[in-house]
Amino acid sequence: MTSGIYGSNKKGLNIEVSKSQYQALYDLMIHAYNTNYYHDRLDTQTFDNLFDNICNAKETYLSSSVKGV
């Protein structure tokens, strides 16, 4: 795989959330883990990767299209 200046050349999705929305998402992930909710929907590695990506979020300025700010 070739890497560019922004990392891999794979496309993905990026979402913008406020700090309180991020906290709610984080709390939902913790709840999903604690209740084994994800076991019927995702394999463990996919869930762990998703949670890692959420934990690695970086603070940025939000665009004007973000709802609930």
PDB file of N, H, CA, C and O in Angstrom:
ATOM      1  N   MET A   1       0.850  -1.179   0.000  1.00  0.00           N
ATOM      2  CA  MET A   1       0.000   0.000   0.000  1.00  0.00           C
ATOM      3  C   MET A   1       0.893   1.238   0.000  1.00  0.00           C
ATOM      4  O   MET A   1       1.895   1.303   0.712  1.00  0.00           O
ATOM      5  N   THR A   2       0.513   2.193  -0.796  1.00  0.00           N
ATOM      6  H   THR A   2      -0.302   2.140  -1.374  1.00  0.00           H
ATOM      7  CA  THR A   2       1.267   3.429  -0.898  1.00  0.00           C
ATOM      8  C   THR A   2       0.729   4.445   0.094  1.00  0.00           C
ATOM      9  O   THR A   2      -0.483   4.570   0.264  1.00  0.00           O
ATOM     10  N   SER A   3       1.617   5.163   0.743  1.00  0.00           N
ATOM     11  H   SER A   3       2.602   5.061   0.605  1.00  0.00           H
ATOM     12  CA  SER A   3       1.212   6.211   1.676  1.00  0.00           C
ATOM     13  C   SER A   3       1.479   7.569   1.069  1.00  0.00           C
ATOM     14  O   SER A   3       2.500   7.781   0.414  1.00  0.00           O
ATOM     15  N   GLY A   4       0.566   8.476   1.290  1.00  0.00           N
ATOM     16  H   GLY A   4      -0.263   8.304   1.822  1.00  0.00           H
ATOM     17  CA  GLY A   4       0.729   9.847   0.843  1.00  0.00           C
ATOM     18  C   GLY A   4       1.015  10.743   2.026  1.00  0.00           C
ATOM     19  O   GLY A   4       1.339  10.265   3.113  1.00  0.00           O
ATOM     20  N   ILE A   5       0.896  12.037   1.818  1.00  0.00           N
ATOM     21  H   ILE A   5       0.632  12.426   0.935  1.00  0.00           H
ATOM     22  CA  ILE A   5       1.192  12.976   2.904  1.00  0.00           C
ATOM     23  C   ILE A   5       0.156  12.903   4.018  1.00  0.00           C
ATOM     24  O   ILE A   5       0.418  13.351   5.135  1.00  0.00           O
ATOM     25  N   TYR A   6      -1.013  12.345   3.730  1.00  0.00           N
ATOM     26  H   TYR A   6      -1.226  11.981   2.823  1.00  0.00           H
ATOM     27  CA  TYR A   6      -2.065  12.256   4.738  1.00  0.00           C
ATOM     28  C   TYR A   6      -2.216  10.850   5.303  1.00  0.00           C
ATOM     29  O   TYR A   6      -3.206  10.574   5.981  1.00  0.00           O
ATOM     30  N   GLY A   7      -1.279   9.962   5.051  1.00  0.00           N
ATOM     31  H   GLY A   7      -0.475  10.186   4.500  1.00  0.00           H
ATOM     32  CA  GLY A   7      -1.379   8.589   5.527  1.00  0.00           C
ATOM     33  C   GLY A   7      -1.628   7.658   4.363  1.00  0.00           C
ATOM     34  O   GLY A   7      -0.981   7.771   3.321  1.00  0.00           O
ATOM     35  N   SER A   8      -2.562   6.740   4.532  1.00  0.00           N
ATOM     36  H   SER A   8      -3.087   6.649   5.378  1.00  0.00           H
ATOM     37  CA  SER A   8      -2.847   5.784   3.463  1.00  0.00           C
ATOM     38  C   SER A   8      -3.674   6.452   2.369  1.00  0.00           C
ATOM     39  O   SER A   8      -4.216   7.542   2.555  1.00  0.00           O
ATOM     40  N   ASN A   9      -3.758   5.782   1.240  1.00  0.00           N
ATOM     41  H   ASN A   9      -3.318   4.897   1.090  1.00  0.00           H
ATOM     42  CA  ASN A   9      -4.591   6.277   0.142  1.00  0.00           C
ATOM     43  C   ASN A   9      -5.997   5.709   0.208  1.00  0.00           C
ATOM     44  O   ASN A   9      -6.773   5.872  -0.734  1.00  0.00           O
ATOM     45  N   LYS A  10      -6.337   5.044   1.304  1.00  0.00           N
ATOM     46  H   LYS A  10      -5.707   4.912   2.069  1.00  0.00           H
ATOM     47  CA  LYS A  10      -7.679   4.498   1.481  1.00  0.00           C
ATOM     48  C   LYS A  10      -8.641   5.612   1.857  1.00  0.00           C
ATOM     49  O   LYS A  10      -8.309   6.504   2.638  1.00  0.00           O
ATOM     50  N   LYS A  11      -9.835   5.547   1.292  1.00  0.00           N
ATOM     51  H   LYS A  11     -10.106   4.822   0.658  1.00  0.00           H
ATOM     52  CA  LYS A  11     -10.865   6.516   1.653  1.00  0.00           C
ATOM     53  C   LYS A  11     -11.611   6.036   2.883  1.00  0.00           C
ATOM     54  O   LYS A  11     -11.733   4.832   3.114  1.00  0.00           O
ATOM     55  N   GLY A  12     -12.101   6.960   3.658  1.00  0.00           N
ATOM     56  H   GLY A  12     -12.001   7.937   3.471  1.00  0.00           H
ATOM     57  CA  GLY A  12     -12.874   6.655   4.855  1.00  0.00           C
ATOM     58  C   GLY A  12     -13.883   7.760   5.083  1.00  0.00           C
ATOM     59  O   GLY A  12     -14.172   8.546   4.181  1.00  0.00           O
ATOM     60  N   LEU A  13     -14.408   7.818   6.267  1.00  0.00           N
ATOM     61  H   LEU A  13     -14.174   7.180   7.000  1.00  0.00           H
ATOM     62  CA  LEU A  13     -15.379   8.842   6.637  1.00  0.00           C
ATOM     63  C   LEU A  13     -14.858   9.636   7.821  1.00  0.00           C
ATOM     64  O   LEU A  13     -14.136   9.105   8.665  1.00  0.00           O
ATOM     65  N   ASN A  14     -15.219  10.884   7.881  1.00  0.00           N
ATOM     66  H   ASN A  14     -15.805  11.315   7.195  1.00  0.00           H
ATOM     67  CA  ASN A  14     -14.835  11.763   8.967  1.00  0.00           C
ATOM     68  C   ASN A  14     -16.107  12.442   9.451  1.00  0.00           C
ATOM     69  O   ASN A  14     -16.868  12.972   8.642  1.00  0.00           O
ATOM     70  N   ILE A  15     -16.349  12.434  10.756  1.00  0.00           N
ATOM     71  H   ILE A  15     -15.731  12.003  11.414  1.00  0.00           H
ATOM     72  CA  ILE A  15     -17.530  13.109  11.288  1.00  0.00           C
ATOM     73  C   ILE A  15     -17.082  14.228  12.213  1.00  0.00           C
ATOM     74  O   ILE A  15     -16.020  14.152  12.831  1.00  0.00           O
ATOM     75  N   GLU A  16     -17.890  15.249  12.299  1.00  0.00           N
ATOM     76  H   GLU A  16     -18.753  15.310  11.797  1.00  0.00           H
ATOM     77  CA  GLU A  16     -17.631  16.351  13.218  1.00  0.00           C
ATOM     78  C   GLU A  16     -18.649  16.268  14.349  1.00  0.00           C
ATOM     79  O   GLU A  16     -19.852  16.174  14.105  1.00  0.00           O
ATOM     80  N   VAL A  17     -18.170  16.303  15.571  1.00  0.00           N
ATOM     81  H   VAL A  17     -17.193  16.380  15.769  1.00  0.00           H
ATOM     82  CA  VAL A  17     -19.042  16.281  16.742  1.00  0.00           C
ATOM     83  C   VAL A  17     -18.527  17.285  17.766  1.00  0.00           C
ATOM     84  O   VAL A  17     -17.334  17.582  17.822  1.00  0.00           O
ATOM     85  N   SER A  18     -19.442  17.795  18.565  1.00  0.00           N
ATOM     86  H   SER A  18     -20.411  17.554  18.520  1.00  0.00           H
ATOM     87  CA  SER A  18     -19.045  18.682  19.654  1.00  0.00           C
ATOM     88  C   SER A  18     -18.424  17.843  20.763  1.00  0.00           C
ATOM     89  O   SER A  18     -18.467  16.613  20.721  1.00  0.00           O
ATOM     90  N   LYS A  19     -17.851  18.509  21.745  1.00  0.00           N
ATOM     91  H   LYS A  19     -17.816  19.508  21.779  1.00  0.00           H
ATOM     92  CA  LYS A  19     -17.248  17.778  22.865  1.00  0.00           C
ATOM     93  C   LYS A  19     -18.292  16.957  23.609  1.00  0.00           C
ATOM     94  O   LYS A  19     -18.012  15.831  24.022  1.00  0.00           O
ATOM     95  N   SER A  20     -19.491  17.504  23.785  1.00  0.00           N
ATOM     96  H   SER A  20     -19.719  18.418  23.449  1.00  0.00           H
ATOM     97  CA  SER A  20     -20.532  16.746  24.505  1.00  0.00           C
ATOM     98  C   SER A  20     -21.035  15.580  23.652  1.00  0.00           C
ATOM     99  O   SER A  20     -21.361  14.525  24.196  1.00  0.00           O
ATOM    100  N   GLN A  21     -21.104  15.743  22.343  1.00  0.00           N
ATOM    101  H   GLN A  21     -20.839  16.600  21.901  1.00  0.00           H
ATOM    102  CA  GLN A  21     -21.496  14.640  21.469  1.00  0.00           C
ATOM    103  C   GLN A  21     -20.423  13.555  21.476  1.00  0.00           C
ATOM    104  O   GLN A  21     -20.742  12.365  21.462  1.00  0.00           O
ATOM    105  N   TYR A  22     -19.167  13.956  21.498  1.00  0.00           N
ATOM    106  H   TYR A  22     -18.909  14.922  21.510  1.00  0.00           H
ATOM    107  CA  TYR A  22     -18.072  12.990  21.584  1.00  0.00           C
ATOM    108  C   TYR A  22     -18.165  12.195  22.880  1.00  0.00           C
ATOM    109  O   TYR A  22     -17.992  10.977  22.879  1.00  0.00           O
ATOM    110  N   GLN A  23     -18.436  12.882  23.983  1.00  0.00           N
ATOM    111  H   GLN A  23     -18.576  13.872  23.984  1.00  0.00           H
ATOM    112  CA  GLN A  23     -18.545  12.199  25.270  1.00  0.00           C
ATOM    113  C   GLN A  23     -19.695  11.199  25.243  1.00  0.00           C
ATOM    114  O   GLN A  23     -19.573  10.098  25.780  1.00  0.00           O
ATOM    115  N   ALA A  24     -20.811  11.576  24.621  1.00  0.00           N
ATOM    116  H   ALA A  24     -20.910  12.470  24.184  1.00  0.00           H
ATOM    117  CA  ALA A  24     -21.949  10.649  24.510  1.00  0.00           C
ATOM    118  C   ALA A  24     -21.571   9.433  23.672  1.00  0.00           C
ATOM    119  O   ALA A  24     -21.936   8.311  24.022  1.00  0.00           O
ATOM    120  N   LEU A  25     -20.846   9.636  22.572  1.00  0.00           N
ATOM    121  H   LEU A  25     -20.550  10.548  22.288  1.00  0.00           H
ATOM    122  CA  LEU A  25     -20.392   8.527  21.733  1.00  0.00           C
ATOM    123  C   LEU A  25     -19.448   7.617  22.510  1.00  0.00           C
ATOM    124  O   LEU A  25     -19.568   6.393  22.444  1.00  0.00           O
ATOM    125  N   TYR A  26     -18.523   8.200  23.232  1.00  0.00           N
ATOM    126  H   TYR A  26     -18.425   9.193  23.285  1.00  0.00           H
ATOM    127  CA  TYR A  26     -17.587   7.443  24.062  1.00  0.00           C
ATOM    128  C   TYR A  26     -18.348   6.621  25.095  1.00  0.00           C
ATOM    129  O   TYR A  26     -18.061   5.439  25.285  1.00  0.00           O
ATOM    130  N   ASP A  27     -19.323   7.246  25.766  1.00  0.00           N
ATOM    131  H   ASP A  27     -19.556   8.206  25.612  1.00  0.00           H
ATOM    132  CA  ASP A  27     -20.119   6.545  26.776  1.00  0.00           C
ATOM    133  C   ASP A  27     -20.907   5.390  26.162  1.00  0.00           C
ATOM    134  O   ASP A  27     -21.035   4.330  26.776  1.00  0.00           O
ATOM    135  N   LEU A  28     -21.436   5.590  24.952  1.00  0.00           N
ATOM    136  H   LEU A  28     -21.332   6.451  24.454  1.00  0.00           H
ATOM    137  CA  LEU A  28     -22.151   4.522  24.255  1.00  0.00           C
ATOM    138  C   LEU A  28     -21.231   3.339  23.953  1.00  0.00           C
ATOM    139  O   LEU A  28     -21.634   2.182  24.073  1.00  0.00           O
ATOM    140  N   MET A  29     -20.007   3.638  23.565  1.00  0.00           N
ATOM    141  H   MET A  29     -19.680   4.578  23.468  1.00  0.00           H
ATOM    142  CA  MET A  29     -19.043   2.572  23.284  1.00  0.00           C
ATOM    143  C   MET A  29     -18.703   1.799  24.561  1.00  0.00           C
ATOM    144  O   MET A  29     -18.600   0.572  24.536  1.00  0.00           O
ATOM    145  N   ILE A  30     -18.531   2.505  25.663  1.00  0.00           N
ATOM    146  H   ILE A  30     -18.615   3.502  25.684  1.00  0.00           H
ATOM    147  CA  ILE A  30     -18.260   1.851  26.941  1.00  0.00           C
ATOM    148  C   ILE A  30     -19.442   0.963  27.331  1.00  0.00           C
ATOM    149  O   ILE A  30     -19.253  -0.169  27.776  1.00  0.00           O
ATOM    150  N   HIS A  31     -20.649   1.475  27.163  1.00  0.00           N
ATOM    151  H   HIS A  31     -20.803   2.395  26.801  1.00  0.00           H
ATOM    152  CA  HIS A  31     -21.849   0.694  27.476  1.00  0.00           C
ATOM    153  C   HIS A  31     -21.929  -0.547  26.580  1.00  0.00           C
ATOM    154  O   HIS A  31     -22.250  -1.635  27.057  1.00  0.00           O
ATOM    155  N   ALA A  32     -21.640  -0.386  25.293  1.00  0.00           N
ATOM    156  H   ALA A  32     -21.380   0.498  24.905  1.00  0.00           H
ATOM    157  CA  ALA A  32     -21.661  -1.524  24.368  1.00  0.00           C
ATOM    158  C   ALA A  32     -20.650  -2.576  24.790  1.00  0.00           C
ATOM    159  O   ALA A  32     -20.920  -3.774  24.705  1.00  0.00           O
ATOM    160  N   TYR A  33     -19.497  -2.134  25.240  1.00  0.00           N
ATOM    161  H   TYR A  33     -19.277  -1.161  25.309  1.00  0.00           H
ATOM    162  CA  TYR A  33     -18.470  -3.068  25.707  1.00  0.00           C
ATOM    163  C   TYR A  33     -18.918  -3.779  26.992  1.00  0.00           C
ATOM    164  O   TYR A  33     -18.826  -5.002  27.099  1.00  0.00           O
ATOM    165  N   ASN A  34     -19.397  -3.007  27.950  1.00  0.00           N
ATOM    166  H   ASN A  34     -19.472  -2.013  27.863  1.00  0.00           H
ATOM    167  CA  ASN A  34     -19.775  -3.565  29.253  1.00  0.00           C
ATOM    168  C   ASN A  34     -20.949  -4.529  29.175  1.00  0.00           C
ATOM    169  O   ASN A  34     -21.057  -5.439  29.997  1.00  0.00           O
ATOM    170  N   THR A  35     -21.828  -4.341  28.198  1.00  0.00           N
ATOM    171  H   THR A  35     -21.740  -3.601  27.531  1.00  0.00           H
ATOM    172  CA  THR A  35     -23.017  -5.189  28.067  1.00  0.00           C
ATOM    173  C   THR A  35     -22.869  -6.228  26.967  1.00  0.00           C
ATOM    174  O   THR A  35     -23.811  -6.965  26.675  1.00  0.00           O
ATOM    175  N   ASN A  36     -21.682  -6.291  26.352  1.00  0.00           N
ATOM    176  H   ASN A  36     -20.917  -5.692  26.589  1.00  0.00           H
ATOM    177  CA  ASN A  36     -21.425  -7.205  25.232  1.00  0.00           C
ATOM    178  C   ASN A  36     -22.371  -6.979  24.048  1.00  0.00           C
ATOM    179  O   ASN A  36     -22.608  -7.890  23.254  1.00  0.00           O
ATOM    180  N   TYR A  37     -22.896  -5.791  23.938  1.00  0.00           N
ATOM    181  H   TYR A  37     -22.704  -5.051  24.582  1.00  0.00           H
ATOM    182  CA  TYR A  37     -23.837  -5.452  22.868  1.00  0.00           C
ATOM    183  C   TYR A  37     -23.238  -5.703  21.487  1.00  0.00           C
ATOM    184  O   TYR A  37     -23.935  -6.155  20.579  1.00  0.00           O
ATOM    185  N   TYR A  38     -21.968  -5.415  21.329  1.00  0.00           N
ATOM    186  H   TYR A  38     -21.401  -5.048  22.067  1.00  0.00           H
ATOM    187  CA  TYR A  38     -21.341  -5.485  20.017  1.00  0.00           C
ATOM    188  C   TYR A  38     -21.100  -6.917  19.537  1.00  0.00           C
ATOM    189  O   TYR A  38     -20.909  -7.123  18.339  1.00  0.00           O
ATOM    190  N   HIS A  39     -21.101  -7.912  20.425  1.00  0.00           N
ATOM    191  H   HIS A  39     -21.256  -7.745  21.398  1.00  0.00           H
ATOM    192  CA  HIS A  39     -20.765  -9.288  20.047  1.00  0.00           C
ATOM    193  C   HIS A  39     -21.673  -9.843  18.957  1.00  0.00           C
ATOM    194  O   HIS A  39     -21.220 -10.634  18.130  1.00  0.00           O
ATOM    195  N   ASP A  40     -22.937  -9.451  18.935  1.00  0.00           N
ATOM    196  H   ASP A  40     -23.305  -8.808  19.607  1.00  0.00           H
ATOM    197  CA  ASP A  40     -23.863  -9.943  17.916  1.00  0.00           C
ATOM    198  C   ASP A  40     -23.744  -9.157  16.617  1.00  0.00           C
ATOM    199  O   ASP A  40     -24.329  -9.556  15.610  1.00  0.00           O
ATOM    200  N   ARG A  41     -23.008  -8.056  16.609  1.00  0.00           N
ATOM    201  H   ARG A  41     -22.533  -7.731  17.427  1.00  0.00           H
ATOM    202  CA  ARG A  41     -22.978  -7.173  15.458  1.00  0.00           C
ATOM    203  C   ARG A  41     -21.602  -7.025  14.817  1.00  0.00           C
ATOM    204  O   ARG A  41     -21.491  -6.888  13.599  1.00  0.00           O
ATOM    205  N   LEU A  42     -20.565  -7.054  15.631  1.00  0.00           N
ATOM    206  H   LEU A  42     -20.655  -7.166  16.621  1.00  0.00           H
ATOM    207  CA  LEU A  42     -19.196  -6.850  15.147  1.00  0.00           C
ATOM    208  C   LEU A  42     -18.266  -7.878  15.769  1.00  0.00           C
ATOM    209  O   LEU A  42     -18.488  -8.332  16.891  1.00  0.00           O
ATOM    210  N   ASP A  43     -17.230  -8.239  15.038  1.00  0.00           N
ATOM    211  H   ASP A  43     -17.049  -7.870  14.127  1.00  0.00           H
ATOM    212  CA  ASP A  43     -16.211  -9.069  15.671  1.00  0.00           C
ATOM    213  C   ASP A  43     -15.395  -8.180  16.610  1.00  0.00           C
ATOM    214  O   ASP A  43     -15.390  -6.956  16.475  1.00  0.00           O
ATOM    215  N   THR A  44     -14.716  -8.804  17.548  1.00  0.00           N
ATOM    216  H   THR A  44     -14.720  -9.798  17.658  1.00  0.00           H
ATOM    217  CA  THR A  44     -13.993  -8.068  18.592  1.00  0.00           C
ATOM    218  C   THR A  44     -12.947  -7.125  18.014  1.00  0.00           C
ATOM    219  O   THR A  44     -12.811  -5.998  18.490  1.00  0.00           O
ATOM    220  N   GLN A  45     -12.207  -7.559  17.001  1.00  0.00           N
ATOM    221  H   GLN A  45     -12.318  -8.475  16.614  1.00  0.00           H
ATOM    222  CA  GLN A  45     -11.155  -6.714  16.422  1.00  0.00           C
ATOM    223  C   GLN A  45     -11.740  -5.457  15.791  1.00  0.00           C
ATOM    224  O   GLN A  45     -11.182  -4.370  15.943  1.00  0.00           O
ATOM    225  N   THR A  46     -12.865  -5.598  15.081  1.00  0.00           N
ATOM    226  H   THR A  46     -13.318  -6.482  14.958  1.00  0.00           H
ATOM    227  CA  THR A  46     -13.512  -4.432  14.462  1.00  0.00           C
ATOM    228  C   THR A  46     -13.978  -3.453  15.530  1.00  0.00           C
ATOM    229  O   THR A  46     -13.809  -2.243  15.386  1.00  0.00           O
ATOM    230  N   PHE A  47     -14.571  -3.981  16.610  1.00  0.00           N
ATOM    231  H   PHE A  47     -14.708  -4.965  16.727  1.00  0.00           H
ATOM    232  CA  PHE A  47     -15.015  -3.117  17.706  1.00  0.00           C
ATOM    233  C   PHE A  47     -13.826  -2.421  18.350  1.00  0.00           C
ATOM    234  O   PHE A  47     -13.873  -1.217  18.602  1.00  0.00           O
ATOM    235  N   ASP A  48     -12.766  -3.166  18.616  1.00  0.00           N
ATOM    236  H   ASP A  48     -12.729  -4.144  18.411  1.00  0.00           H
ATOM    237  CA  ASP A  48     -11.573  -2.572  19.227  1.00  0.00           C
ATOM    238  C   ASP A  48     -10.966  -1.493  18.335  1.00  0.00           C
ATOM    239  O   ASP A  48     -10.556  -0.443  18.829  1.00  0.00           O
ATOM    240  N   ASN A  49     -10.905  -1.738  17.041  1.00  0.00           N
ATOM    241  H   ASN A  49     -11.238  -2.591  16.640  1.00  0.00           H
ATOM    242  CA  ASN A  49     -10.372  -0.733  16.108  1.00  0.00           C
ATOM    243  C   ASN A  49     -11.238   0.516  16.099  1.00  0.00           C
ATOM    244  O   ASN A  49     -10.719   1.632  16.082  1.00  0.00           O
ATOM    245  N   LEU A  50     -12.556   0.335  16.111  1.00  0.00           N
ATOM    246  H   LEU A  50     -12.977  -0.572  16.125  1.00  0.00           H
ATOM    247  CA  LEU A  50     -13.473   1.474  16.153  1.00  0.00           C
ATOM    248  C   LEU A  50     -13.251   2.281  17.425  1.00  0.00           C
ATOM    249  O   LEU A  50     -13.172   3.509  17.384  1.00  0.00           O
ATOM    250  N   PHE A  51     -13.152   1.592  18.547  1.00  0.00           N
ATOM    251  H   PHE A  51     -13.216   0.594  18.581  1.00  0.00           H
ATOM    252  CA  PHE A  51     -12.949   2.281  19.822  1.00  0.00           C
ATOM    253  C   PHE A  51     -11.600   2.997  19.847  1.00  0.00           C
ATOM    254  O   PHE A  51     -11.505   4.117  20.347  1.00  0.00           O
ATOM    255  N   ASP A  52     -10.561   2.362  19.313  1.00  0.00           N
ATOM    256  H   ASP A  52     -10.638   1.452  18.906  1.00  0.00           H
ATOM    257  CA  ASP A  52      -9.253   3.011  19.225  1.00  0.00           C
ATOM    258  C   ASP A  52      -9.331   4.293  18.411  1.00  0.00           C
ATOM    259  O   ASP A  52      -8.753   5.309  18.794  1.00  0.00           O
ATOM    260  N   ASN A  53     -10.040   4.251  17.293  1.00  0.00           N
ATOM    261  H   ASN A  53     -10.510   3.426  16.981  1.00  0.00           H
ATOM    262  CA  ASN A  53     -10.169   5.441  16.452  1.00  0.00           C
ATOM    263  C   ASN A  53     -10.941   6.550  17.166  1.00  0.00           C
ATOM    264  O   ASN A  53     -10.613   7.728  17.026  1.00  0.00           O
ATOM    265  N   ILE A  54     -11.956   6.176  17.924  1.00  0.00           N
ATOM    266  H   ILE A  54     -12.223   5.219  18.038  1.00  0.00           H
ATOM    267  CA  ILE A  54     -12.700   7.173  18.697  1.00  0.00           C
ATOM    268  C   ILE A  54     -11.784   7.781  19.760  1.00  0.00           C
ATOM    269  O   ILE A  54     -11.787   8.996  19.960  1.00  0.00           O
ATOM    270  N   CYS A  55     -11.009   6.951  20.433  1.00  0.00           N
ATOM    271  H   CYS A  55     -11.007   5.965  20.271  1.00  0.00           H
ATOM    272  CA  CYS A  55     -10.095   7.453  21.471  1.00  0.00           C
ATOM    273  C   CYS A  55      -8.979   8.321  20.896  1.00  0.00           C
ATOM    274  O   CYS A  55      -8.423   9.158  21.607  1.00  0.00           O
ATOM    275  N   ASN A  56      -8.649   8.134  19.633  1.00  0.00           N
ATOM    276  H   ASN A  56      -9.101   7.453  19.056  1.00  0.00           H
ATOM    277  CA  ASN A  56      -7.586   8.911  18.987  1.00  0.00           C
ATOM    278  C   ASN A  56      -8.107  10.165  18.290  1.00  0.00           C
ATOM    279  O   ASN A  56      -7.398  10.764  17.482  1.00  0.00           O
ATOM    280  N   ALA A  57      -9.327  10.561  18.593  1.00  0.00           N
ATOM    281  H   ALA A  57      -9.903  10.074  19.249  1.00  0.00           H
ATOM    282  CA  ALA A  57      -9.891  11.771  17.988  1.00  0.00           C
ATOM    283  C   ALA A  57      -9.030  12.977  18.336  1.00  0.00           C
ATOM    284  O   ALA A  57      -8.432  13.045  19.409  1.00  0.00           O
ATOM    285  N   LYS A  58      -8.981  13.915  17.417  1.00  0.00           N
ATOM    286  H   LYS A  58      -9.467  13.860  16.545  1.00  0.00           H
ATOM    287  CA  LYS A  58      -8.200  15.138  17.612  1.00  0.00           C
ATOM    288  C   LYS A  58      -9.133  16.338  17.630  1.00  0.00           C
ATOM    289  O   LYS A  58     -10.080  16.419  16.849  1.00  0.00           O
ATOM    290  N   GLU A  59      -8.855  17.252  18.519  1.00  0.00           N
ATOM    291  H   GLU A  59      -8.085  17.186  19.154  1.00  0.00           H
ATOM    292  CA  GLU A  59      -9.663  18.466  18.620  1.00  0.00           C
ATOM    293  C   GLU A  59      -9.425  19.347  17.400  1.00  0.00           C
ATOM    294  O   GLU A  59      -8.297  19.496  16.932  1.00  0.00           O
ATOM    295  N   THR A  60     -10.504  19.924  16.899  1.00  0.00           N
ATOM    296  H   THR A  60     -11.420  19.803  17.280  1.00  0.00           H
ATOM    297  CA  THR A  60     -10.416  20.802  15.734  1.00  0.00           C
ATOM    298  C   THR A  60     -11.535  21.828  15.798  1.00  0.00           C
ATOM    299  O   THR A  60     -12.427  21.723  16.639  1.00  0.00           O
ATOM    300  N   TYR A  61     -11.495  22.799  14.930  1.00  0.00           N
ATOM    301  H   TYR A  61     -10.770  22.884  14.246  1.00  0.00           H
ATOM    302  CA  TYR A  61     -12.573  23.761  14.824  1.00  0.00           C
ATOM    303  C   TYR A  61     -13.714  23.131  14.036  1.00  0.00           C
ATOM    304  O   TYR A  61     -13.483  22.465  13.027  1.00  0.00           O
ATOM    305  N   LEU A  62     -14.941  23.340  14.494  1.00  0.00           N
ATOM    306  H   LEU A  62     -15.129  23.881  15.313  1.00  0.00           H
ATOM    307  CA  LEU A  62     -16.098  22.760  13.845  1.00  0.00           C
ATOM    308  C   LEU A  62     -16.588  23.655  12.711  1.00  0.00           C
ATOM    309  O   LEU A  62     -16.489  24.880  12.782  1.00  0.00           O
ATOM    310  N   SER A  63     -17.113  23.031  11.677  1.00  0.00           N
ATOM    311  H   SER A  63     -17.194  22.036  11.620  1.00  0.00           H
ATOM    312  CA  SER A  63     -17.705  23.794  10.583  1.00  0.00           C
ATOM    313  C   SER A  63     -19.085  24.288  11.008  1.00  0.00           C
ATOM    314  O   SER A  63     -19.619  23.856  12.029  1.00  0.00           O
ATOM    315  N   SER A  64     -19.645  25.176  10.233  1.00  0.00           N
ATOM    316  H   SER A  64     -19.211  25.526   9.403  1.00  0.00           H
ATOM    317  CA  SER A  64     -20.954  25.734  10.558  1.00  0.00           C
ATOM    318  C   SER A  64     -22.083  24.755  10.317  1.00  0.00           C
ATOM    319  O   SER A  64     -23.220  25.033  10.701  1.00  0.00           O
ATOM    320  N   SER A  65     -21.811  23.611   9.692  1.00  0.00           N
ATOM    321  H   SER A  65     -20.888  23.385   9.380  1.00  0.00           H
ATOM    322  CA  SER A  65     -22.873  22.645   9.401  1.00  0.00           C
ATOM    323  C   SER A  65     -23.091  21.643  10.531  1.00  0.00           C
ATOM    324  O   SER A  65     -23.992  20.810  10.437  1.00  0.00           O
ATOM    325  N   VAL A  66     -22.294  21.700  11.597  1.00  0.00           N
ATOM    326  H   VAL A  66     -21.561  22.377  11.674  1.00  0.00           H
ATOM    327  CA  VAL A  66     -22.438  20.759  12.703  1.00  0.00           C
ATOM    328  C   VAL A  66     -23.715  21.090  13.478  1.00  0.00           C
ATOM    329  O   VAL A  66     -23.953  22.244  13.837  1.00  0.00           O
ATOM    330  N   LYS A  67     -24.517  20.082  13.727  1.00  0.00           N
ATOM    331  H   LYS A  67     -24.324  19.145  13.436  1.00  0.00           H
ATOM    332  CA  LYS A  67     -25.796  20.250  14.437  1.00  0.00           C
ATOM    333  C   LYS A  67     -25.611  20.057  15.930  1.00  0.00           C
ATOM    334  O   LYS A  67     -24.760  19.277  16.356  1.00  0.00           O
ATOM    335  N   GLY A  68     -26.394  20.756  16.721  1.00  0.00           N
ATOM    336  H   GLY A  68     -27.085  21.390  16.375  1.00  0.00           H
ATOM    337  CA  GLY A  68     -26.437  20.555  18.159  1.00  0.00           C
ATOM    338  C   GLY A  68     -25.286  21.151  18.938  1.00  0.00           C
ATOM    339  O   GLY A  68     -25.005  20.731  20.060  1.00  0.00           O
ATOM    340  N   VAL A  69     -24.618  22.128  18.350  1.00  0.00           N
ATOM    341  H   VAL A  69     -24.846  22.470  17.438  1.00  0.00           H
ATOM    342  CA  VAL A  69     -23.476  22.737  19.026  1.00  0.00           C
ATOM    343  C   VAL A  69     -23.939  23.867  19.914  1.00  0.00           C
ATOM    344  O   VAL A  69     -23.122  24.509  20.573  1.00  0.00           O
TER     345      VAL A  69
END
